Amino acid sequence: MKFLTKINRNYLFLFSAMLLVISFSTYFVLKTIIRENLRENLILKESFIKKQIAENKAIPEVKPFIEIILLKGKMSMNKQFKEVTLFNAREDEEEVYVEYSDIIQVNNTFYLIKIREASVESEDLAISIAIVIFTLLLIAFGITYFITKRLNKTIWHRFEYNLKEIENFNFRENKSIQLRSSNIDEFDRLNQVVNNLTDKLKKDFLSLKEFTENASHEIQSPLTIASLNLEETLQQELSEQAFKKVVTAINAIQRLTVLNQNLLLLTKIENNQFAASDFIVLNELIETKIQEFDPLTREKNIKIEFIIQSGFRVKMNQHLAGILINNLLSNAVNHNVNNGLIRITADQNKITICNTGTPNELTGETIFNRFVKGNPKSYGLGLAIVKQICDTHQLEIHYSKNEFHCFTINQIAGIS
């Protein structure tokens, strides 16, 4: 979840809760105030009724709102309020009233008075006021929410821009990262830290690349000299034990030579030393490579199915294209089983190379890492080279396994 989305969501939850609490609190407070005011009005009406009886010696009675009963003797009772339900002839329905009862004395005469007032009206008033307040608060919170959301987007716009710059930053392009100032101290401090960090990492990266390339070149000459000397030694008369040791040493040097050449190739690909100047139809290259692998596939009795729907055309270096297909086919043969199958499909958007084989623990995230190998005889660099070639030629490669082990190359930039 994005930071702004989380802030806006928390803001929305907070103000929704506040809106509900304020609205319900307002309703209950208003209801209490109106109820107390209603009781005060009923007590005030009692004094008016008492005064009218004393002055006019008449009993005012308006049912069901005022009911007065003349008592025969002296009586007393505590004042009380209660809710009663009575039939309202005018409205032709039963209504709830707040009833105030008391016994009053006027000129030595005692009266039981009952004064009532409809509670529905006070309830409706409280609800109406609460709804009005709820609506006004909702509008205010809504306006505040959208204004805040807009302001947040404006404030965070340059942060989003800088974040994309960091995501797209690539050491291989040999360009400095360009971050925009936001006039916010914390963000500008972050920009400064990121700039310093990327500059240092870029220097370390370039130094490491230079070291790797120079080391590979420097190592190649001693390896060649050692291999030639050992081959010359084989021409001499040696004991069987010495002969085996020399052969073992030559095999080790040859393996180290191939490993060094692969590392040197990776460095050159990373440095973009191969110009992508040719349009190549990869399925035509695959057909050529299948013929080259024919002795190996016949040795393991591997069947190859090649299904061409249309040509997969991409602009890339001819030499790297050959290495790409060669490494994928080599992987499909070397990690296959006897009497296995290689199935290749090609169309204008993708090429898929699948092979039967034994289960492994490699995943799409680990299989392209350097020195990760499913076969002890492997150098662990073939698929790393494949991945590097794809990355530098606007290609995507994915690995999946189910019944088959499959490598799929997608063209992520439309090239025709």
N, C-alpha and C positions, 0 to 999 in steps of 0.2 A: 504494500500500500504506500502511495506517495505521501510525503510529509505534509503537503498542503491539504491533501484529501483527508488525512487523519486529523489535522487541526480543524478543518471545516466540519468534519463529522462530530468531533468532540464538542465543538461550538454548538452544533445543531442539537445534540443530545442534552447538553447543559441547559440551553435556553428552552428546549421543549419541557424539560423537567421544571424549570423555573416558571414557565408559563402555566403549567398545570397546577403547581403549588400555589402560585399567586391567585389564579382564578378560583380554585376551590376555597382558599383562605378568604378571599374577598366575599365569596358567596356566604360562607358561614359567619363571618363577621357582620356582614350586612343583615343576615337573617337574625342574628342576636340583637343588633341595634334596633331593627324594626320591631322585633318582639317586645323589647323593653319599652320602646316608644308606644307600642300598642297598649301595653299594660298601663302606662302613665295616662294615656288618653282615656282608658276605661275608668281609672280612679278619678280623673278630672270630671268625667261625665257623672260620676256618682255625686260629687259635690254640687253640680248643677241641678241634678234631680232633687237632691235634698233641699236645695234653696227654693226650687219651684214648688215643692210640696208645702214648704213652710209659708211661702208668700201667697200662693194661689189656692192652697188646700185642695189641689186637684192632683190626681195621680196620672202622670204622663206614661203612656204605654204604647210602644211601637213594636209589635211582634214581627220577627223574632229577635229584634235588636235590644228592646228594653221590655223587661217583664217585672212587674211590682206586685207583691202579694202582701195584703194587710194581715198582720198577725194579731191574734186575740189577746195575747199576754206578752209579758216581758220574756224576751229570749236573747240569747247571745250566740255568736259563732265567729270563728276566725275567718278573716278574709281569705279567699282562695281563687286561684286561676286554674282552669282546666279546659281541655278541648272537648267539644261536643259536636255531634253530627245531627243536623236538623234539616227538615224539608223546606226549601225555599220555593214558595208558590210562584213568585215572580219569574224565577229562572226555571221553575218546574223540574227541580232536581235537588238532591241532597247535597249539602255543603258542610264543610268543617268550620266551626266557629271557635274563637277563644272566648270563654265565658268567665266573667268576674262576678262572684257572689259575695254578698255582705248583708248584715242586718243593721239598719239605721234607726235612730230614734228621732222623731219629729213631734214636738209638743206632747210628750208622754205617750206617743203612739209609735208602735214598732212596725217596721216594714222589711220584708225580704226582697231585696232587689237583685235582679240578674241582668247584667249588661253584656251584650255579645257583639262581636265584630268578626266579620269573615276573615279567616286566616289565609284563604286562598289568594286574596289580593296582595297581602304582604309577601306571601311566598312568590307570587308572580313578579312582584317588584324586585325582590332580591335576585331572582333568576335573571330578569331583564338587565339589571345593572351589572351582574356578573358577566353576562354574555357580551354586553357593550365593552366592559373592561377587557375581557378575553380577546375580543376582536381588535381593539385598539393596540393591545400588547402584541398580538400576533402580527399585525401590520408593522408595528415598530421593530419587532425582532426580525421580521422578514426583510425589511429595508436594511437594517443593520447588518444582517447576515450577508446579503448580496453585495453591499458596499464593502464590507470587510473582505469578502472573497475576491472582489475585484482588486482591492488594494493589495492583498496578499499576492495575487498573480503579478501585479506590477512590480512589487518589491522583489519577488523571487524570479522575475524573468531573466535577469542576468545570471543568477545562480544556475538556472536551468541551462542557459547557453554555455556557461563554463563547464557544467557537468557533461554536456555533449562533447565539448572540446576534449575533456579528459578521456571520455570513452573512446573517441576516435583517434586519440594520440597514438602514434606508431613510431617506435625508435628507428625503424628501417627507412623512414622517409627523410630522416636527418633534418627535421624542421623543429623549431622551438614551439612550445605550446603557447597559444595566444588567448589569454584570459582577460575578460572585461572587468573594469573597476565598477563596483556597485555603490560606492559612497557609504557603505556599511562597514564599520571597523572590523567586525568579526569575519565577514566574508572576504574583505581585502587581506586580512591576515592569512586566511585560508589560501587565497590566491598566491600570496608570497611563499607560503610553505610548499604549495604544489609546484610552483615555478622552480624553487630551489631544489626540490626533490627530483623533478624530471630532468633538470640540467645535470644533476649529479649522476642520475641513473643513465642518462644518455652518454655522458662521458665514460662511465664504467662499461656500458654496452659497446661503445665504439672501441674502447681499449681491449675489451674481451674479444671482439671480432677480429681486430688487428692481430692480437696475440694468437688466436686460433689459426688464422690464415698463415701467419708467419711460421708458427710452430709446425703446421702441417707441411709446409714447403721444406722447412729445415729437417723434419723427420724423414721426408721421402728420400732424400739423397743417401743418408746412412743406411736406410733399409735396403735401397737398391744395391749399394756397395756390399753390404753384408750378404745379401742373397746371391750376388754374382760370385763372391769369394767362396761361399758354401757350395755353390754349384761346381766351381772349379775343383774344390776339395773332393767332390764325389768322383771326379775323373781319375783320382789317384787310388792306389791300392790301400784299402782300409779293412780293418777287421769288421766282422759282422756287427759287433756292438757299436763301434765307432760310426759305421755306415748308418745304423738306425738312429743314432743321436743326431747326425748331420741332417738326415731326412726330416726328423722331428723339428729340428731348428728351422729348416727351410719352410716347412708347412706353417710354423708359427709366424715366421717373418712374412710369408705371403698373406696370411690372415691379417696380420697387423697392417700390411700395405693396403689391402682392400679396405680395412676399417679407416685408415688414414685418408684414403681417396674419397670415401663416403663423407667423412667429416669435412674435407676440403670442398666437396661438392655442395654440401649443406651451407657452408659459409658463403660460397659464391652465389647460391640461390638467394640467400638472405640479403646479400649486398646488391641484388638485382644486376648481376653481371651478365645475364643472358637476356638478350633483347627479344621481346615477343613481337616478331615482325612478320610472321607467316600465318595464313589461315590454313588450318589442318583439319581434315575430316578424320576423327579418331577411329571410327569403325574400320576405315581402310587400313590404318596403321595396325589395328588389332588383327586383321586378316593376315598381314605380313608376319606379325610376331607369332601367331598361332603356328605358322609353318616352321619358324625357327625353333619353337618348343616341341615340335613333333617327336624328336627322338626321346625326350623326357616323358612325354605323355604316353608314348607306345611302351616305354619301359615299365610304367606303372599301370598300363592298360586303362588310361583315363579317357573317357569319352567327352568330347567338346561339342556343345550345342551353341550355335551363334545365330541369334534371331535379330535381323535388321529391319526396323520399321522405317527409319529415315536416318540421314546422316547427322552425326553429332559434330558440328563445326565450331571451332574455337580458335581464337588468335593466340598463338603461343610459340615459343622457341621449338624448332624441330628436334633438337637434341634432347631437350627436357621432355617433350612429348614422348619420345622413344623410351626414356628412362621411366616415365610415369606408367606407360602400358607394360613395359618389361617387368617392373617391380610388382605390379598387381598380378600379372600372369604367373610370375615366378612364385609369388606367395600362394596363388591358387593351386599350383602344382606341388610345391614343396610341403604344404600343409594339408594335402589331400590324402586319401587312402587308396590302396590298390583296388582297381576296378571301380574307381570313383567317377564323378561327373563334374564338369565345369559348364555352367550355363551363363552365356553372355547375351544380354539384350541391349539394343541401342535404338534411340530415337533422337529427334532434334534437340531435346531438352536434357536428356540424361543417358548415362551408360551404367549398367549394373553388371558386375562380375561376381557370380556365386559359385561356390564349390562345396562339395561334401567334405567332411573332415571330422576329426575327433573333437569332443567338447573341450572348451578352455574357459579360464576365468577372466579373460580380457573383456573389456567393455568398450563402447564407443568413445568414452572419455580417456581410456588408458592405452588403447591399442596403437595410437599414433605417437605415443611418447617415445623419446629416444631410449635405446637400450632395453626396451620392453620386448621380450621375445617369447613366442610360444614353442620354439624349437631350439634346443641347446646349440645346434650347429649354425643358427642364424646369428647375424651381427646385431640385430635389433635396431637397424637404421633404415631399412628398406621402406617401411611404411611411414617413417618420419620424413623421409625424402619426398614420398608421394604427397603427404600433407602439406609440406612446404611448397611444392610445385603448384598445388591447387590454390593455396593461399595467395600466391603471387600472380595468379592468372585468372582471378575472378571466378574461381570454381569452388564448389562445396563438395566435400566427401563425407559420407556417413557409413558407419559399420553397423550391421545388425546380424543376429544369428537366431535361427530357429531350426528348421530342417537343414538349411544351408547356411554357410558363412558368406555374407554378401557385403560388397563394397559398391556404393552408389555415388556416382559423380554427377552433380547438378551444375548447370550453367546459371549463375545468379545474376549475370549481367547479359542482357539480350545482345547477342552478336550474330550478325547474319552475313 
